[in-house]
Amino acid sequence: MPGWQTFHDQFSHLGFEVVTVANDVQGVQAAQPYGRPYSMTTLVDSENKLASLFGFNIVPNGIVLDEEGRVRLVKQGFSVNNEDHVNAVKQIVTDQANTVTLDDEYHVQQRDSTIERQLAETKFKLAHEYLQQDRKEEALKELDEALKLDPENFLIRKQRWYIRHPERFSPTIDIAWQQEQLEKEKAEEERDCGPDGCRIPGTS
């Protein structure tokens, strides 16, 4: 978050405002500690609507809108530490370009609407409802099943980790641990694949 505050301050004098969006099925209370120290507005997308709309499978991401609400830039894997990403925003904010397309390994692809992914999104939302009722085991069951249906979805993995390993997310988010956990799970999945797909570690 400190990097995002610096990014916001860099362009704020030009009328550019950064609004951060937390993808947390745990809701507002889970996101509050991370947004509180900063002047930026933070919203909570507890139903994973942005991911469904834009086809995001990872975080963080960047969406630039103009005053009329028109989308000028969509970037999966947007990083305030990536010079190309920051320059793309600068071009839009300073009216050097109407839109910018960043074509790299994180470029957003149009997400297909397979039955499996639709069902995964439904299970993600159901997990949110269970968490609202403090029914964590049932929420985890839905998230596990969602991940089996959409194994490339990092957001689903992250929510599973958050529930099972809250100490890795508070008081600070352990990014290095998340990367290690993802590599570990992917390696296990590749070793345990069959005709019906790959077994997701930690699921029944």
C-alpha positions in Angstrom: 0.0 0.0 0.0 2.8 2.6 0.6 3.7 2.3 -3.1 0.2 3.1 -4.1 0.1 6.1 -1.9 3.2 7.4 -3.6 1.7 6.6 -7.0 -1.5 8.6 -6.0 0.5 11.6 -4.8 2.6 11.6 -8.0 -0.5 12.4 -10.1 -3.0 13.9 -7.7 -2.1 17.5 -8.7 -3.4 16.6 -12.2 -6.8 15.6 -10.8 -6.0 11.9 -10.8 -7.3 9.9 -7.9 -6.4 6.4 -6.9 -9.2 4.2 -5.4 -8.1 0.9 -4.1 -10.3 -2.1 -4.2 -9.9 -5.0 -1.7 -11.0 -8.4 -2.9 -12.0 -9.9 0.4 -14.9 -12.2 1.0 -14.3 -11.5 4.7 -15.8 -8.0 4.1 -15.0 -4.5 5.3 -13.5 -5.5 8.7 -10.8 -7.6 7.1 -9.8 -4.8 4.7 -9.9 -1.9 7.1 -6.5 -2.3 8.7 -4.7 -2.1 5.3 -6.5 1.0 4.1 -6.7 3.0 7.3 -3.2 4.6 7.3 -3.6 6.1 3.8 -5.5 9.0 2.3 -6.8 7.0 -0.7 -10.4 5.7 -0.8 -10.6 1.9 -0.3 -13.6 -0.1 -1.5 -14.3 -3.7 -0.7 -15.4 -6.1 -3.5 -16.5 -9.0 -1.3 -18.4 -10.7 -4.2 -15.5 -10.7 -6.6 -17.4 -8.6 -9.2 -14.3 -6.9 -10.7 -12.7 -10.3 -11.3 -15.8 -11.6 -13.0 -16.3 -8.5 -15.1 -12.7 -8.2 -16.3 -11.5 -11.8 -16.1 -8.9 -11.1 -13.4 -7.2 -14.2 -12.0 -4.5 -12.4 -10.0 -3.9 -9.3 -7.9 -3.1 -6.4 -8.0 -4.7 -5.0 -11.1 -5.2 -1.5 -12.6 -8.2 0.1 -14.2 -8.1 3.7 -15.4 -11.4 5.6 -15.9 -11.9 9.1 -17.1 -14.4 11.6 -15.7 -17.1 10.2 -17.9 -16.6 6.7 -16.6 -15.0 5.4 -19.8 -12.3 2.7 -19.4 -8.9 4.0 -20.7 -6.7 1.2 -19.4 -7.1 -2.3 -18.0 -4.0 -4.1 -16.7 -4.0 -7.4 -14.9 -0.9 -7.5 -12.7 -0.5 -3.7 -12.6 2.5 -2.7 -10.5 3.3 0.8 -9.3 7.0 -0.4 -9.4 6.8 -1.1 -13.1 8.0 1.9 -15.1 5.9 0.9 -18.2 2.8 0.6 -16.2 3.3 4.0 -14.5 4.2 5.7 -17.8 1.0 4.3 -19.3 -1.1 6.0 -16.7 0.9 9.2 -17.1 0.2 9.2 -20.8 -3.6 9.1 -20.1 -3.5 11.6 -17.2 -1.5 14.1 -19.2 -3.7 13.6 -22.3 -0.9 12.2 -24.4 -3.1 9.1 -25.2 -6.8 8.3 -25.0 -6.1 4.6 -24.2 -3.1 2.5 -23.7 -2.7 -1.3 -24.1 0.0 -3.0 -22.2 0.7 -6.3 -24.0 2.7 -8.7 -21.8 2.3 -11.9 -19.9 -0.3 -10.3 -17.7 -2.5 -8.9 -20.5 -6.1 -9.6 -19.7 -7.7 -12.1 -22.0 -11.4 -12.2 -22.5 -12.7 -14.7 -20.0 -14.8 -17.5 -21.4 -18.1 -18.1 -19.8 -17.9 -21.9 -19.3 -20.2 -23.6 -17.0 -17.3 -24.5 -14.7 -16.2 -20.9 -14.2 -19.8 -19.7 -13.7 -20.2 -22.4 -11.1 -16.9 -21.4 -9.5 -18.1 -17.8 -9.2 -21.3 -18.9 -7.6 -19.4 -21.0 -5.1 -17.1 -18.0 -4.3 -20.2 -15.9 -3.6 -21.7 -18.7 -1.4 -18.4 -18.8 0.5 -18.9 -15.1 1.2 -22.4 -15.7 2.6 -21.1 -18.5 4.9 -18.3 -16.3 6.2 -20.8 -13.6 7.0 -22.4 -16.2 9.2 -19.0 -17.2 10.7 -19.4 -20.7 9.1 -15.7 -21.0 8.1 -15.7 -24.7 7.4 -18.6 -24.5 5.0 -17.0 -21.4 3.3 -13.7 -23.4 2.9 -15.6 -26.3 1.3 -17.2 -24.0 -1.3 -13.8 -22.3 -2.0 -12.1 -25.7 -2.4 -14.8 -26.7 -4.9 -14.5 -23.4 -6.7 -10.8 -23.8 -7.1 -11.2 -27.3 -8.5 -13.5 -25.7 -11.2 -11.2 -22.8 -11.8 -7.6 -23.8 -10.7 -5.9 -20.8 -12.3 -7.9 -18.3 -10.2 -5.4 -16.8 -7.7 -8.2 -14.9 -6.0 -9.9 -18.1 -4.9 -6.5 -19.5 -3.6 -5.9 -16.3 -1.7 -9.2 -16.5 0.1 -8.5 -20.1 1.1 -5.1 -19.1 2.5 -6.6 -16.2 4.3 -9.0 -18.4 6.2 -6.5 -21.2 6.9 -3.5 -19.0 7.6 -4.7 -15.6 8.9 -1.3 -15.0 10.5 0.1 -14.6 7.0 -2.2 -11.7 6.3 -2.2 -9.8 9.6 -0.7 -7.5 10.8 1.1 -7.5 7.4 0.6 -9.4 4.2 3.3 -12.0 3.6 3.7 -11.7 -0.1 6.8 -14.0 -0.2 4.9 -16.7 1.6 2.0 -16.4 -0.9 4.5 -16.9 -3.8 6.1 -19.9 -2.1 2.6 -21.4 -1.3 1.5 -21.0 -4.9 4.6 -22.6 -6.3 4.3 -25.5 -3.8 0.6 -26.1 -4.7 1.3 -25.9 -8.4 4.1 -28.4 -8.1 1.9 -30.8 -6.1 -0.9 -30.4 -8.6 1.4 -31.3 -11.5 2.5 -34.5 -9.7 -1.0 -35.6 -9.0 -2.8 -35.3 -12.3 -5.0 -37.8 -14.0 -7.8 -38.2 -16.6 -10.1 -36.2 -14.5 -7.7 -33.3 -13.9 -5.3 -32.4 -11.1 -5.9 -32.8 -7.4 -5.8 -29.4 -5.6 -3.7 -29.6 -2.4 -5.7 -29.0 0.7 -9.0 -30.1 -0.8 -10.9 -33.2 -0.2 
